[in-house]
Amino acid sequence: MARHRQEHGKSFADDTEPDLTPLIDCVFLLLVFFMVTTVFLQAKGLDVDLPAPSEAEEEQKKDINVVLSADGEIQISGEAVDASSLGERLTAAMEAANNENIIVRADEKCHQRHVVFVVDTAKGVGVQGIAFVRVQEE
């Protein structure tokens, strides 16, 4: 039998290598399966373009705080303001603070009409942005 193997030029060790064709086929099928079933999620959110102010402008801007008490009294940066002169005082405060945005903090017992009055007056004198602050009870 040894002669028969030597005559054909093959040894027994040459026939023992595994056939990799079915393995490669399975790998390609798995690759195709995962490529087809893969879902690429896109993060949902808002695209916001924030302005990049220079450092000098950022330092010069100050907040303009408008506080409304429970009975409708108005204060701008800690000073009491009459409702009839609110527009003038807001304009002066915007020029002094170099800021076109205001922050409104109303007492939770303040009537809504007072808040609407402040917002309407602020928009009338050229306020660009209004933020509302709510103080939470502890």
C-alpha positions as CSV (number, residue, x, y, z in Angstrom):
1,M,0.0,0.0,0.0
2,A,2.9,2.3,0.6
3,R,4.0,1.8,-2.9
4,H,0.6,2.8,-4.2
5,R,0.7,6.1,-2.4
6,Q,4.1,6.9,-3.6
7,E,3.3,6.1,-7.1
8,H,0.6,8.7,-7.3
9,G,2.8,11.4,-5.7
10,K,0.4,12.2,-2.9
11,S,0.8,11.4,0.7
12,F,-1.9,10.8,3.3
13,A,-1.1,14.2,4.9
14,D,-2.1,16.2,1.8
15,D,-5.7,14.9,1.9
16,T,-6.3,16.0,5.5
17,E,-6.6,19.7,4.9
18,P,-10.1,21.0,5.5
19,D,-12.1,22.4,2.6
20,L,-12.6,26.1,3.5
21,T,-15.2,26.9,0.8
22,P,-18.3,26.2,2.9
23,L,-16.8,28.2,5.8
24,I,-16.2,31.2,3.5
25,D,-19.7,30.9,2.1
26,C,-21.2,31.0,5.6
27,V,-19.1,34.0,6.6
28,F,-20.2,35.9,3.5
29,L,-23.8,35.0,4.2
30,L,-23.5,36.3,7.7
31,L,-21.8,39.5,6.5
32,V,-24.7,40.1,4.0
33,F,-27.3,39.4,6.7
34,F,-25.8,41.8,9.2
35,M,-25.3,44.5,6.5
36,V,-29.0,44.2,5.5
37,T,-30.4,44.2,9.0
38,T,-28.2,47.0,10.4
39,V,-30.0,50.2,11.2
40,F,-28.0,53.4,11.5
41,L,-29.7,55.6,14.0
42,Q,-29.4,59.3,13.7
43,A,-29.5,61.4,16.8
44,K,-32.6,63.6,16.8
45,G,-32.2,67.1,18.1
46,L,-32.1,70.7,17.2
47,D,-29.4,72.3,15.2
48,V,-28.4,75.4,17.0
49,D,-26.1,77.9,15.6
50,L,-24.6,79.8,18.5
51,P,-23.0,83.1,17.9
52,A,-19.4,83.4,18.8
53,P,-19.1,86.8,20.5
54,S,-15.7,88.2,21.1
55,E,-14.5,88.1,24.7
56,A,-14.7,91.9,25.0
57,E,-18.4,91.9,24.1
58,E,-19.1,89.0,26.4
59,E,-17.6,90.7,29.4
60,Q,-19.5,94.0,28.9
61,K,-22.9,92.4,28.7
62,K,-24.8,92.3,32.0
63,D,-28.2,90.8,32.8
64,I,-31.3,92.9,33.0
65,N,-33.6,91.4,35.7
66,V,-37.2,92.4,35.8
67,V,-39.0,91.2,38.9
68,L,-42.8,91.2,39.4
69,S,-44.2,91.0,42.9
70,A,-47.4,89.3,43.8
71,D,-49.4,92.6,43.6
72,G,-47.8,93.7,40.2
73,E,-45.0,96.0,41.4
74,I,-42.1,96.1,38.9
75,Q,-38.4,96.2,39.7
76,I,-35.6,96.5,37.2
77,S,-32.2,95.4,38.6
78,G,-33.5,96.0,42.1
79,E,-35.0,99.5,41.6
80,A,-38.8,100.1,41.7
81,V,-40.3,101.2,38.4
82,D,-43.6,102.8,37.7
83,A,-45.7,101.0,35.0
84,S,-46.0,104.2,33.0
85,S,-42.2,104.6,32.7
86,L,-41.4,100.9,32.2
87,G,-40.5,101.4,28.5
88,E,-38.1,104.2,29.2
89,R,-36.4,102.4,32.0
90,L,-36.0,99.2,29.9
91,T,-34.4,101.2,27.1
92,A,-32.0,102.9,29.6
93,A,-31.2,99.5,31.2
94,M,-30.5,97.9,27.8
95,E,-28.1,100.7,26.9
96,A,-26.4,100.6,30.3
97,A,-26.0,96.8,30.3
98,N,-25.2,96.5,26.5
99,N,-27.7,93.7,26.3
100,E,-30.9,93.4,24.3
101,N,-32.3,90.5,26.4
102,I,-34.2,90.6,29.7
103,I,-34.9,88.1,32.4
104,V,-38.4,88.2,33.9
105,R,-39.1,86.7,37.3
106,A,-42.7,86.9,38.4
107,D,-44.1,85.8,41.8
108,E,-46.3,82.7,41.5
109,K,-49.2,84.8,42.8
110,C,-48.7,87.6,40.3
111,H,-51.6,88.0,37.9
112,Q,-50.9,87.1,34.3
113,R,-51.9,90.5,33.0
114,H,-48.9,92.0,34.7
115,V,-46.5,89.6,33.0
116,V,-48.2,90.2,29.6
117,F,-47.9,94.0,30.1
118,V,-44.1,93.7,30.8
119,V,-43.6,91.4,27.8
120,D,-45.6,93.7,25.5
121,T,-43.8,96.8,26.7
122,A,-40.4,95.1,26.3
123,K,-41.1,94.0,22.8
124,G,-42.3,97.5,22.0
125,V,-39.0,99.1,23.0
126,G,-36.9,96.6,21.0
127,V,-36.0,93.8,23.5
128,Q,-34.8,90.8,21.4
129,G,-35.1,88.0,23.9
130,I,-37.1,87.4,27.0
131,A,-36.3,84.6,29.5
132,F,-38.6,83.6,32.3
133,V,-37.3,82.4,35.6
134,R,-39.2,80.4,38.2
135,V,-38.0,80.0,41.7
136,Q,-38.8,76.6,43.1
137,E,-39.9,76.2,46.6
138,E,-37.7,74.1,48.9
